[in-house]
C-alpha cells in the first residue's frame, strides 16, 4: 500500500510543466533546462536542498498554474499506484497583491479535487507555516487553513530551514489556531536540529506527527519518550540523505525507530528534487533497511491510522489493506 504522508507540492512540479508555465509567465527557461534546474546534483545540507526546491516558486505565479501543479501532483501519485496523498503547501510564498492566501489555497484544493475525482485516489492539503516568515504571516496562514478545514484542507505544518530558524516558540499561536479548528498537526523537527526539537514540537505546538525526526535517535531519552508517547515520525530516507541528515541510506534511523517501538509512516518529501517517489522509498525500506513483510504491514496500518483522513476514507483504506494482506 502506498500512503504518502509527507510530500510537498512545490517539490512535485513536472519539468515539462515547468517549461510550459515559465513560457506562459514570460520567464526564460534555465540554461541547463528545467529538469536540471529542479533536480539536486547530490547530497548537501538542508539550506542547499531548500534552495533547489525554491527554484519552482516562480512557476506558482498564477492561480491556474497552482491548480494545474496540484492536479498533476495527485495524478502522478495515483499513476504510480498511490492509495492516498497528503500534499504540504506553503501558500504565503505565493501570495501577492493580486491574490490572497485563501485564493491560493483554493486553487490548490481545486486541482487536487479534480484529480482525486478522476483517479479515485483521495488526497488532502496540509498548509505549512514557514520558519522564516513572521508570526503575523504564519497566523494568517493558520486562519486560512482553519476557515477551509474540512473543505480540502486537512492539516497544518511548520516547514522551512531548521538550521537557520531552530526556535519553535514563535509558532505557538499559529498552531493554536489550527488546533482549535480541528486540523491534524504535524511539524518538521529534528531534521537538522537535535532530538529535543521533536519533543518540543509535540509539547509546545501540539504536533501529533514529526516530519523527518532523523536526530531523535541521537538521544536515547527522547527516543524512549517518542515511543511511549505514541509520536508518529514521518520518514523520508532519500530526502534525508540529500539534506545531510544521514550520511548514507544504510545509516537511516528507520530500523532504530522500529526496534524502539516508535510509530513510523513514509513520505517522499520532494520527489522531483531527489528523483525518489514513494514506491522508491518503500523499496529502500526493504532492500536497504531490512523491512520485512510484517514491518511493512505495520507501517501501512500506522499510516492509515495517522493520516488526516475522514472516517469514511480511513475505513475504505483499512478495508483495502485487509483485502491485500488477508488480515483484519
Buried (B, 14 or more C-beta within 10 A) or exposed (E): BBBBBBBBBBBBBBBEBBBBBBEEEEBEEBEEEBBEBBBBEEBBBBBBBBEBBEBBEBBBBBBEBBBBBBBBBBBBBBEBEBBBBBBBBBBBBBBEEEBBBBBBBBBBBBBBBBBBEEBEBBBBBBBBBBBEBEBEBBBBBBBBBBEBBEEBBBBBBBBBBBBEBBEBEBBEBBBBBBBEBEBBBBBBBBBBBBBBBBBBBBEBBBBBBBBBBBBBBEBEEBBEBBBEBEBBBBBBBBBBBBBBBBEEBEBBBBBEBBEBEBBBBBBBBBBBBBEBBBBBBBEBBEEBBEBEEEBBBBBBBBBBBBBBBEEEBBEBBBEBBEEEBEEE
